């Protein structure tokens, strides 16, 4: 028994009451943080397809969340005895595990939300419970109690849950591809023209699917309806499904003939159903552990009879949870507030929508070797399949996937057909898992359904596929990292808390509170900095080619002007740092140049997409100048790196400093380079090239002066009697050569920008 528990029972009960209250407070935080992450699961399809205003989508999702929350009582057993076997754990050990789980869960989810990555609350909970329980099970086994892992861990149920979570990834992706491909072949992208008769059947299937898994299975198994109604539903399920399909198909067809947009109706109905399935499945992830802790405390206080926390065993947790509906309703309300107010939720939604949008755009992820390999294999497989199918069949299929006929609302990422498939299929898969009391990851299911449907919808073109695949790999990799980090972190935290006692537990509670406050403050600053829409986002929302071209001209000019200033700033910093032997400044330059190189690739991709959306004749005419200007920007970086690397190595090794006479003879030329760069920037910024020829001629004159200076330097080296300063002279010579190249690049950039942006 720990020294702490030698105090009287009143103090002991008070301290554990504080821990329980802290768990409940963390439950509220976890609801905010978790819903910020998981709102993407049931809102991204409606938002991505612009099915309704955000407020309308939020209201519909809120109703689903509240109903699903109230119906989710049965899932609470996962936190109580789904992973651990509580009959072999004391009250002290159970509370340590629960506190470690909640501390770890809030911190991990908050980190992923801040990064805008859709991780899984289900995986977090399961692996945290597994990690914390495994750690204390190991401690108990080492103490020689005569039990092993099979006694202390509910291994069969834990394995069942873990397998279900990861198998759901492949199942969701597979069905996402198949169902979306069939739906697109039936409706095509011009779905309004091909919906006359098929829309009723589609709507009937969608409604029947949702009715079966939400109303018949969900409400049918609810403890809140009479036994007679439950028995009737169970005995007549097949008949009810047939009637539901017939009636809903007729109703949907009539609604279509009356002008109701059935796909929009299905999307909003699916949003409600998926929100309901999410709350029923995932509420345990947020409040299951705190409520299990509350039940444990109440059991200990009622039945402890003076026993110490390390002696009182928690067999009561083997019973099914009897969660008061008021707690569930309160949790649903908190989830609604989180959905409506969380900026992090909006950021995570953007990640998922961007990866599944129909058109090319600003790719959030770069290219990876794994993604390139997957895309190459997929393309080769597709070519092989096409080679064995009749050409007439291929032509007919291609006609059903004519993206030029796509009906996509202004600002939407994809159309209503794909949104409907995403929602109905995701809700069906998640509700199946919920009805079998398997806490499937709603993040995994909805994300992989969305990725599968976007692949089947040919949204991943040859020019964007590698970036999308990289994004999917990154997100899936984040999920596996979540599992590993959750397991290891919670195991370590549980052991530290167990041996450190209440003092260490209190320190962890304080650290969690401080971390959450700091994280929210930092995220608010980032949101404020990025609140204004970028020129690129405005350009991509515009469908008028002439307007796109006008915006592109301004954006390219702004990019070129910025690169001009950035290059000059780094040029001056490098030469100053060489003169003053400032290695810290040189290291900072290296970091800035690497970061800018990444940004330039991003800008080039954005501007190239804008050029493709510009009038065709202008795009063809200005294409060469666009690429010459973009290459000039990259050449500035390469030139500065060639100048920086030998200087940094020289200064970092504390070799001979640059002689004062070299500094003085280079100063006038450096001033001219500064003056020419600033004049070029003014021309680019003001789109006024009246002085263009003068700048170009003076740049040539300055390059000639650098040639003369280099010739003098050669003569000086040959006449020198000592080689003491030969090393620094060679580095200085390289700086002169790159300064000449720097001016040549400036001339290329100015010429290319002039030719591209001038009317």
C-alpha positions in Angstrom: 0.0 0.0 0.0 1.3 3.5 -0.8 2.2 5.9 2.0 -0.6 8.2 0.8 -3.3 5.8 1.8 -2.4 5.8 5.5 -4.4 9.0 5.9 -8.0 8.9 7.1 -10.8 7.8 4.8 -12.3 11.2 4.6 -9.2 12.7 3.1 -8.9 9.7 0.8 -12.4 9.9 -0.5 -12.1 13.7 -1.0 -8.9 13.2 -3.1 -10.6 10.5 -5.2 -13.6 12.7 -5.6 -11.3 15.4 -7.0 -9.9 12.9 -9.4 -13.4 11.9 -10.6 -14.4 15.5 -11.0 -11.2 16.1 -13.0 -12.1 13.0 -15.2 -15.5 14.5 -15.8 -13.9 17.9 -16.7 -11.6 16.1 -19.1 -14.6 14.4 -20.6 -16.0 17.8 -21.5 -12.6 18.8 -23.0 -12.4 15.5 -24.8 -15.8 16.0 -26.3 -14.7 19.4 -27.6 -11.3 18.1 -28.9 -12.8 14.8 -30.2 -15.7 16.3 -32.0 -13.3 18.9 -33.5 -11.6 15.9 -35.0 -14.6 13.8 -35.8 -17.1 16.4 -37.1 -15.4 15.8 -40.5 -16.9 12.3 -40.4 -20.5 13.3 -40.9 -20.3 16.8 -42.2 -17.6 16.7 -44.9 -19.9 15.2 -47.6 -22.7 17.8 -47.2 -20.2 20.6 -46.9 -18.0 19.4 -49.8 -21.1 19.1 -52.1 -22.6 22.4 -50.9 -25.8 20.5 -50.1 -27.0 23.3 -47.9 -25.7 26.3 -45.9 -23.3 25.4 -43.1 -25.9 26.4 -40.5 -28.5 24.0 -42.0 -26.0 21.1 -42.1 -25.1 21.8 -38.5 -28.7 21.8 -37.3 -29.4 18.5 -39.1 -26.2 16.9 -37.7 -27.1 18.2 -34.3 -30.4 16.4 -34.2 -28.6 13.2 -35.3 -26.0 13.7 -32.6 -28.5 14.2 -29.8 -30.6 11.1 -30.8 -27.5 9.0 -31.3 -26.0 10.1 -28.0 -29.2 9.1 -26.0 -29.2 5.7 -27.8 -25.5 4.9 -27.1 -25.7 3.5 -23.6 -24.8 -0.1 -24.6 -21.4 1.0 -26.1 -20.2 2.2 -22.6 -19.3 -1.4 -21.7 -16.2 -1.1 -23.9 -14.5 1.3 -21.4 -15.6 -0.9 -18.4 -14.7 -4.4 -19.4 -14.1 -4.4 -23.2 -10.3 -4.3 -22.7 -9.5 -5.0 -19.0 -10.9 -7.7 -16.7 -11.8 -5.4 -13.8 -12.5 -8.2 -11.3 -8.7 -8.6 -10.9 -8.0 -4.8 -10.5 -8.3 -2.7 -7.4 -10.0 0.6 -7.2 -6.6 2.3 -7.0 -5.4 0.5 -10.2 -8.6 1.2 -12.1 -8.6 4.9 -11.3 -4.9 5.1 -12.3 -5.7 3.5 -15.7 -8.7 5.8 -16.3 -6.8 8.9 -15.4 -3.8 7.9 -17.6 -6.2 7.2 -20.5 -7.9 10.6 -20.3 -4.7 12.6 -19.9 -3.1 10.8 -22.9 -6.3 11.0 -25.0 -6.8 14.7 -24.7 -3.2 15.6 -25.4 -2.9 13.3 -28.5 -6.1 14.4 -30.1 -5.3 18.1 -29.5 -2.0 17.7 -31.2 -3.5 16.0 -34.3 -6.3 18.6 -34.5 -3.8 21.5 -34.4 -2.0 19.9 -37.3 -5.3 19.5 -39.2 -5.0 15.7 -39.5 -8.1 13.5 -39.1 -7.0 11.0 -36.5 -9.3 8.4 -34.8 -10.8 8.8 -31.4 -11.7 5.2 -31.4 -8.2 4.0 -32.0 -6.9 6.5 -29.4 -9.3 5.1 -26.7 -8.8 1.4 -27.5 -5.0 1.6 -27.6 -4.8 3.9 -24.6 -6.9 1.5 -22.6 -4.8 -1.4 -23.9 -1.5 0.4 -23.1 -2.5 1.5 -19.6 -4.0 -1.9 -18.7 -1.0 -3.8 -20.2 1.4 -1.7 -18.1 -0.4 -2.3 -14.8 -1.0 -6.0 -15.7 2.8 -6.3 -16.2 3.3 -4.6 -12.8 0.9 -7.0 -11.1 2.4 -10.1 -12.8 5.9 -9.0 -11.7 4.6 -8.8 -8.1 3.9 -12.5 -8.2 0.1 -12.7 -8.0 -0.2 -15.8 -10.0 -2.1 -14.3 -12.9 -1.1 -13.9 -16.6 -2.2 -11.5 -19.4 -5.1 -13.7 -20.4 -6.5 -13.2 -16.8 -5.9 -9.5 -16.6 -6.7 -8.5 -20.2 -9.9 -9.3 -22.1 -7.7 -10.5 -24.9 -10.5 -12.0 -27.1 -12.6 -8.9 -27.1 -9.6 -6.6 -27.4 -8.4 -8.5 -30.5 -11.9 -8.5 -31.9 -12.1 -4.7 -31.6 -8.6 -4.0 -33.0 -9.1 -6.4 -36.0 -12.5 -4.8 -36.7 -11.0 -1.3 -36.7 -8.2 -2.1 -39.1 -10.2 -4.4 -41.4 -12.8 -1.6 -41.7 -10.2 0.4 -43.6 -10.0 -2.1 -46.5 -13.8 -2.8 -46.5 -14.7 0.9 -46.5 -12.3 1.6 -49.4 -13.4 -1.4 -51.4 -17.1 -0.7 -51.1 -16.5 3.0 -51.7 -14.9 2.2 -55.1 -17.6 -0.4 -56.1 -20.7 1.5 -55.0 -19.5 4.9 -56.4 -18.5 3.3 -59.8 -21.9 1.7 -60.2 -23.7 4.9 -59.1 -21.7 7.0 -61.6 -22.3 4.6 -64.5 -26.0 4.8 -63.7 -26.3 8.6 -63.2 -23.2 10.0 -65.0 -21.9 13.4 -64.1 -25.0 14.9 -65.8 -27.1 13.3 -63.1 -30.1 15.5 -63.6 -30.6 14.2 -67.2 -30.3 10.6 -66.2 -32.4 10.6 -63.0 -35.9 10.3 -64.4 -36.5 6.7 -63.3 -33.3 5.6 -61.5 -33.5 8.4 -58.9 -36.6 6.8 -57.2 -34.8 3.5 -56.9 -31.6 5.1 -55.6 -33.6 7.1 -53.1 -35.5 4.0 -52.0 -32.3 2.0 -51.6 -30.7 4.8 -49.6 -33.7 5.3 -47.3 -34.2 1.6 -46.8 -30.6 1.1 -46.0 -30.6 3.9 -43.4 -34.0 2.8 -42.1 -32.8 -0.7 -41.5 -29.5 0.1 -39.8 -30.7 3.2 -38.0 -34.4 2.8 -37.2 -35.0 -0.9 -37.3 -31.7 -2.1 -35.8 -30.9 1.1 -33.8 -34.3 2.0 -32.4 -35.3 -1.7 -32.5 -32.6 -2.6 -30.0 -33.1 0.5 -27.9 -34.0 0.0 -24.2 -36.3 3.1 -24.5 -39.0 1.4 -26.5 -41.6 -1.2 -25.2 -40.7 -4.9 -25.3 -43.7 -5.6 -27.5 -42.5 -3.1 -30.2 -39.0 -4.5 -30.0 -40.2 -8.1 -30.4 -42.5 -7.1 -33.4 -39.6 -5.4 -35.2 -37.3 -8.4 -34.6 -39.9 -10.9 -35.9 -41.0 -8.9 -38.9 -37.7 -7.2 -40.1 -37.8 -8.7 -43.6 -41.4 -7.6 -44.2 -40.7 -4.1 -42.9 -37.7 -3.8 -45.2 -39.8 -4.8 -48.3 -42.5 -2.3 -47.4 -40.0 0.4 -46.6 -38.3 0.0 -50.0 -41.5 0.0 -52.0 -43.1 2.9 -50.2 -39.9 5.0 -50.1 -39.2 4.3 -53.8 -42.6 5.5 -54.8 -42.4 8.5 -52.5 -38.9 9.4 -53.8 -40.1 9.2 -57.4 -43.2 11.4 -56.7 -41.0 13.9 -54.9 -38.6 14.0 -57.9 -41.6 14.6 -60.3 -42.7 17.4 -58.0 -39.3 19.1 -58.3 -37.7 18.0 -55.0 -33.9 17.5 -55.4 -33.7 13.9 -54.2 -29.9 13.8 -54.1 -29.8 16.8 -51.8 -32.5 15.2 -49.7 -30.5 12.0 -49.5 -27.3 13.9 -48.5 -29.1 15.8 -45.7 -30.8 12.6 -44.6 -27.5 10.8 -44.7 -25.8 13.6 -42.7 -28.5 13.0 -40.0 -28.0 9.3 -40.1 -24.2 9.4 -40.0 -24.2 11.9 -37.2 -26.6 9.6 -35.3 -24.4 6.6 -36.0 -21.3 8.6 -35.0 -22.7 9.6 -31.6 -24.0 6.1 -30.9 -20.6 4.6 -31.8 -18.1 7.2 -30.6 -19.6 8.8 -27.5 -17.9 6.0 -25.5 -14.6 7.4 -26.7 -15.2 10.7 -25.0 -17.2 9.9 -21.8 -17.0 6.1 -21.4 -13.8 6.3 -19.2 -14.9 9.2 -17.0 -18.3 7.6 -16.4 -16.6 4.3 -15.6 -14.5 6.2 -13.1 -17.6 7.7 -11.6 -19.2 4.3 -11.2 -16.0 2.9 -9.7 -15.9 5.8 -7.1 -19.6 5.3 -6.2 -19.1 1.6 -5.8 -16.0 2.1 -3.6 -17.8 4.7 -1.4 -20.9 2.5 -1.1 -19.3 -0.9 -0.6 -15.8 -0.2 0.5 -16.5 -0.7 4.2 -13.3 0.8 5.3 -11.1 -1.1 2.8 -8.1 0.7 1.2 -8.2 1.6 -2.5 -5.5 -0.9 -3.2 -7.5 -3.8 -1.7 -11.1 -3.1 -2.9 -11.6 -5.0 -6.2 -13.7 -3.7 -9.0 -15.9 -6.6 -9.9 -18.8 -4.2 -10.3 -17.4 -3.0 -13.6 -18.1 -6.5 -15.1 -21.8 -5.5 -15.1 -23.3 -3.6 -18.1 -23.4 0.1 -17.9 -26.6 1.8 -16.8 -25.8 5.3 -18.0 -28.5 7.9 -17.0 -30.1 9.4 -20.1 -29.4 12.9 -18.7 -25.6 12.3 -18.9 -26.0 11.2 -22.5 -28.1 14.1 -23.4 -25.7 16.6 -21.8 -22.8 15.0 -23.8 -24.8 15.4 -27.0 -25.3 19.1 -26.3 -21.6 19.6 -25.6 -20.9 17.9 -29.0 -23.2 20.3 -30.8 -21.5 23.3 -29.2 -18.1 21.9 -30.2 -19.3 21.4 -33.8 -20.6 24.9 -34.1 -17.7 26.8 -32.5 -14.5 24.8 -33.1 -12.1 26.3 -35.7 -10.1 23.1 -35.5 -13.1 21.1 -36.7 -13.3 23.3 -39.8 -9.6 22.8 -40.4 -9.8 19.0 -40.3 -12.9 19.1 -42.6 -10.9 21.1 -45.1 -8.1 18.4 -45.1 -10.6 15.6 -45.9 -12.6 17.6 -48.5 -9.4 18.7 -50.3 -8.2 15.2 -50.7 -11.5 14.1 -52.3 -12.5 17.1 -54.4 -13.3 16.5 -58.1 -11.0 19.1 -59.6 -7.3 19.7 -59.3 -6.3 22.4 -56.9 -3.8 23.4 -54.3 -2.5 20.0 -53.2 -1.8 19.9 -49.4 0.6 17.1 -49.7 3.7 16.6 -51.9 4.9 13.6 -53.8 6.4 10.5 -52.2 8.2 7.5 -53.6 5.6 5.2 -52.2 2.8 7.2 -53.9 4.6 7.3 -57.2 5.0 3.5 -57.1 1.4 2.9 -56.3 0.2 5.2 -59.0 2.6 3.6 -61.6 1.3 0.1 -60.7 -2.3 1.3 -60.8 -1.8 2.8 -64.2 -0.2 -0.3 -65.6 -3.0 -2.5 -64.2 -5.6 -0.1 -65.7 -3.8 -0.3 -69.1 -3.8 -4.2 -68.9 -7.6 -4.3 -68.1 -8.3 -1.9 -71.0 -6.4 -4.1 -73.3 -8.6 -7.1 -72.7 -12.0 -5.4 -72.7 -13.9 -4.6 -76.0 -13.3 -1.0 -77.2 -17.0 -0.4 -77.6 -17.5 -1.2 -73.9 -14.7 1.1 -72.9 -16.1 3.9 -75.0 -19.5 3.5 -73.4 -18.0 3.5 -69.9 -16.0 6.6 -70.8 -19.2 8.3 -72.0 -20.7 7.8 -68.5 -17.6 9.5 -66.9 -17.6 12.7 -69.0 -16.5 15.2 -66.4 -17.2 18.1 -68.7 -20.9 17.5 -68.0 -20.3 17.6 -64.2 -23.0 19.5 -62.2 -21.1 20.9 -59.3 -22.4 23.9 -57.3 -20.2 27.0 -57.1 -17.4 26.4 -54.6 -18.3 22.7 -54.1 -15.6 20.0 -54.1 -17.8 17.3 -55.7 -21.3 16.7 -56.7 -24.4 15.4 -54.9 -24.1 11.8 -56.3 -20.8 11.3 -54.6 -21.9 13.0 -51.4 -24.9 10.7 -51.2 -22.8 7.5 -51.7 -20.3 8.7 -49.1 -22.9 9.3 -46.5 -25.2 6.3 -47.0 -22.4 3.8 -47.3 -20.5 5.2 -44.3 -23.6 5.3 -42.1 -24.4 1.7 -43.1 -20.9 0.4 -42.2 -20.7 2.3 -38.9 -24.1 1.3 -37.8 -23.4 -2.4 -38.5 -20.4 -2.1 -36.2 -22.4 -0.3 -33.5 -25.2 -2.9 -33.6 -22.6 -5.6 -33.0 -21.0 -3.5 -30.3 -17.8 -3.1 -32.2 -16.4 0.5 -31.8 -15.4 0.9 -35.5 -13.4 4.0 -36.2 -15.8 6.4 -37.8 -12.8 8.4 -39.0 -11.3 5.3 -40.8 -14.7 4.3 -42.4 -15.8 7.8 -43.6 -12.3 8.8 -44.8 -11.7 5.6 -46.7 -15.2 5.6 -48.2 -14.5 9.2 -49.4 -11.2 8.2 -50.9 -12.6 5.1 -52.6 -15.5 7.1 -54.1 -13.2 9.8 -55.3 -10.9 7.2 -57.0 -13.9 5.5 -58.7 -15.2 9.0 -59.7 -11.9 9.6 -61.6 -11.2 12.6 -59.4 -7.6 11.5 -59.2 -6.2 12.5 -62.6 -2.7 11.6 -63.7 -1.5 15.1 -62.6 -3.0 14.9 -59.1 -3.1 11.2 -58.3 0.4 11.1 -56.8 -0.4 14.0 -54.5 -3.7 12.5 -53.4 -2.1 9.1 -52.8 0.6 10.8 -50.7 -2.1 12.5 -48.7 -4.0 9.2 -48.1 -0.7 7.5 -47.1 0.1 10.4 -44.7 -3.3 10.2 -43.1 -3.3 6.4 -42.7 0.3 6.6 -41.4 -1.0 9.1 -38.9 -3.6 6.6 -37.7 -1.0 3.9 -37.1 1.2 6.4 -35.4 -1.8 7.3 -33.2 -2.2 3.7 -32.2 1.5 3.3 -31.3 1.8 6.6 -29.6 -1.4 6.1 -27.6 -0.3 2.6 -26.4 3.2 3.6 -25.4 2.4 7.0 -23.9 -0.5 5.7 -21.8 1.5 2.7 -20.6 4.3 5.0 -19.5 1.9 7.6 -17.9 0.1 4.8 -16.1 3.2 3.3 -14.5 4.5 6.8 -13.5 1.1 7.6 -11.9 0.9 4.3 -10.1 4.3 4.6 -8.5 4.3 8.3 -8.1 0.9 8.4 -6.3 -1.4 11.3 -5.9 1.3 14.0 -6.2 2.4 12.8 -9.6 -1.2 12.4 -10.7 -1.9 16.0 -9.6 1.1 17.2 -11.6 -0.2 15.5 -14.7 -3.6 17.1 -14.2 -2.0 20.5 -14.0 0.2 19.8 -17.1 -2.9 18.8 -19.1 -4.8 21.9 -18.2 -1.8 24.2 -19.1 -1.2 22.3 -22.3 -4.8 22.7 -23.5 -4.8 26.4 -22.7 -1.5 27.0 -24.5 -2.6 24.9 -27.5 -5.9 26.8 -27.9 -4.1 30.1 -27.6 -1.5 29.2 -30.3 -4.2 27.8 -32.6 -6.2 31.0 -32.3 -3.2 33.0 -33.4 -2.7 30.8 -36.4 -6.3 31.1 -37.4 -6.2 34.9 -37.1 -3.1 35.0 -39.4 -4.8 32.9 -42.1 -8.3 34.3 -41.8 -8.2 36.2 -45.1 -8.8 34.2 -48.3 -5.7 33.8 -50.4 -5.4 35.1 -54.0 -5.2 31.5 -55.1 -8.4 30.4 -53.4 -10.2 33.3 -54.9 -8.8 32.5 -58.4 -9.9 28.8 -58.1 -13.5 29.8 -57.1 -13.8 31.8 -60.3 -15.2 30.2 -63.5 -14.7 33.2 -65.8 -11.4 32.5 -67.7 -10.8 36.2 -68.3 -11.1 37.0 -64.7 -8.9 34.0 -63.8 -6.2 35.4 -66.2 -6.4 38.9 -64.6 -6.0 37.4 -61.1 -3.2 35.1 -62.3 -1.3 38.1 -63.7 -1.4 39.9 -60.4 -0.5 36.7 -58.5 2.5 36.0 -60.7 3.7 39.6 -60.4 3.3 39.4 -56.6 5.3 36.2 -56.4 8.0 37.5 -58.6 8.3 40.7 -56.6 8.4 38.8 -53.4 11.1 36.5 -54.7 13.1 39.5 -55.9 13.0 41.0 -52.4 13.7 37.7 -50.7 16.7 36.9 -52.9 18.2 40.4 -52.3 17.7 40.1 -48.6 19.5 36.7 -48.5 22.2 38.0 -50.8 22.9 40.9 -48.3 22.7 38.6 -45.3 25.2 36.1 -46.8 27.7 38.8 -47.8 27.4 40.6 -44.4 27.8 37.3 -42.5 30.9 36.5 -44.6 32.4 39.8 -43.7 31.5 39.6 -40.0 32.1 35.8 -39.5 28.5 35.4 -38.4 27.9 31.6 -38.6 24.5 31.9 -36.9 23.2 34.2 -39.6 24.5 31.8 -42.3 22.7 28.9 -40.7 19.5 30.9 -40.6 20.0 31.7 -44.3 20.3 28.0 -45.1 17.0 27.3 -43.3 15.2 30.2 -45.0 16.4 29.1 -48.5 15.2 25.5 -48.0 11.8 26.7 -46.8 11.5 29.1 -49.7 12.3 26.4 -52.2 9.4 24.4 -50.9 7.1 27.5 -51.0 8.2 28.2 -54.6 7.1 24.7 -55.7 3.7 25.3 -54.1 3.3 28.7 -55.9 4.4 27.2 -59.2 1.8 24.5 -58.9 -0.9 27.0 -58.0 -0.1 29.4 -60.8 0.1 26.5 -63.3 -3.4 25.5 -62.4 -4.5 29.1 -62.8 -2.8 29.2 -66.3 -4.8 26.1 -67.3 -8.0 27.8 -66.3 -7.1 30.9 -68.3 -8.2 31.5 -71.9 -6.5 28.9 -74.1 -4.9 31.3 -76.5 -3.4 33.4 -73.8 -2.2 30.3 -71.9 -0.4 29.0 -75.0 1.1 32.4 -75.8 2.4 33.1 -72.3 3.3 29.6 -71.3 7.0 29.9 -72.1 7.4 33.2 -70.2 5.6 31.7 -67.2 8.0 28.8 -66.9 11.0 31.0 -67.5 9.9 33.2 -64.7 9.2 30.3 -62.4 12.6 28.8 -63.2 14.3 32.1 -62.5 12.8 32.1 -59.0 14.3 28.6 -58.4 17.6 29.7 -59.9 17.8 32.5 -57.4 17.7 29.8 -54.6 20.2 27.6 -56.3 22.6 30.6 -56.9 22.4 31.7 -53.3 22.9 28.1 -52.1 26.1 27.9 -54.2 27.2 31.1 -52.7 26.3 30.2 -49.2 27.6 26.6 -48.8 31.4 27.4 -49.2 31.0 30.5 -47.1 29.2 28.7 -44.3 31.8 25.9 -44.3 34.6 28.4 -44.3 33.2 30.5 -41.4 31.9 27.5 -39.5 35.5 26.0 -39.5 36.9 29.4 -38.2 39.2 29.8 -41.2 40.9 33.1 -42.0 38.4 36.0 -42.1 37.7 38.0 -45.3 40.4 40.6 -45.7 39.2 44.2 -45.2 40.5 45.2 -48.7 38.2 42.5 -50.2 35.2 43.9 -48.3 35.9 47.5 -49.4 36.4 46.7 -53.1 33.2 44.6 -53.2 31.1 47.2 -51.4 30.5 49.5 -54.5 29.4 46.6 -56.6 27.1 45.2 -53.9 25.5 48.7 -53.7 24.9 48.6 -57.5 23.4 45.1 -57.2 21.0 46.3 -54.5 20.0 49.3 -56.6 19.3 47.2 -59.7 17.3 44.6 -57.7 15.2 47.4 -56.1 14.5 49.0 -59.5 13.6 45.6 -61.0 11.2 45.1 -58.0 9.6 48.5 -58.6 9.0 47.7 -62.2 7.4 44.3 -61.3 5.4 45.7 -58.5 4.0 48.7 -60.4 3.7 46.8 -63.8 5.6 49.7 -65.3 8.5 48.7 -67.5 9.6 52.1 -69.0 13.0 51.7 -67.3 13.3 48.1 -68.4 16.0 48.6 -71.0 18.1 50.8 -68.7 18.0 48.2 -65.9 19.0 45.4 -68.3 21.9 47.5 -69.7 23.1 48.5 -66.3 23.0 44.9 -65.1 25.3 44.0 -68.0 27.7 46.8 -67.0 27.7 45.6 -63.5 28.5 42.1 -64.6 31.4 43.5 -66.6 32.7 45.2 -63.5 32.5 41.9 -61.6 34.6 40.3 -64.5 37.2 43.0 -64.1 37.3 42.5 -60.3 37.7 38.8 -60.8 40.6 39.4 -63.2 42.3 41.6 -60.6 41.8 39.0 -58.0 43.5 36.4 -60.3 46.5 38.7 -60.8 46.7 39.3 -57.0 46.7 35.6 -56.3 49.4 34.9 -58.8 51.6 37.8 -57.5 51.2 36.8 -53.9 54.3 35.4 -52.1 52.2 33.5 -49.5 49.3 31.1 -49.7 48.1 32.1 -46.3 44.8 33.6 -47.5 44.4 31.4 -50.6 41.5 29.5 -49.0 39.4 32.7 -48.2 40.4 34.1 -51.6 38.9 31.1 -53.4 35.7 31.4 -51.4 35.6 35.2 -52.2 36.1 34.3 -55.9 33.1 32.0 -55.8 31.1 34.8 -54.3 32.0 37.1 -57.2 31.1 34.4 -59.8 27.8 33.8 -58.2 27.1 37.5 -57.9 27.5 37.7 -61.7 25.0 34.8 -62.0 22.7 36.5 -59.6 22.5 39.5 -61.9 21.9 37.2 -64.9 19.0 35.6 -63.1 17.6 39.0 -62.2 17.6 39.9 -65.9 15.8 36.6 -66.9 13.2 37.1 -64.2 12.5 40.7 -65.1 12.3 39.9 -68.8 10.0 36.9 -68.2 7.7 38.8 -65.8 7.4 41.7 -68.3 6.5 39.4 -71.1 4.0 37.5 -69.0 2.1 40.2 -67.2 2.0 43.0 -69.8 -1.3 43.3 -71.7 
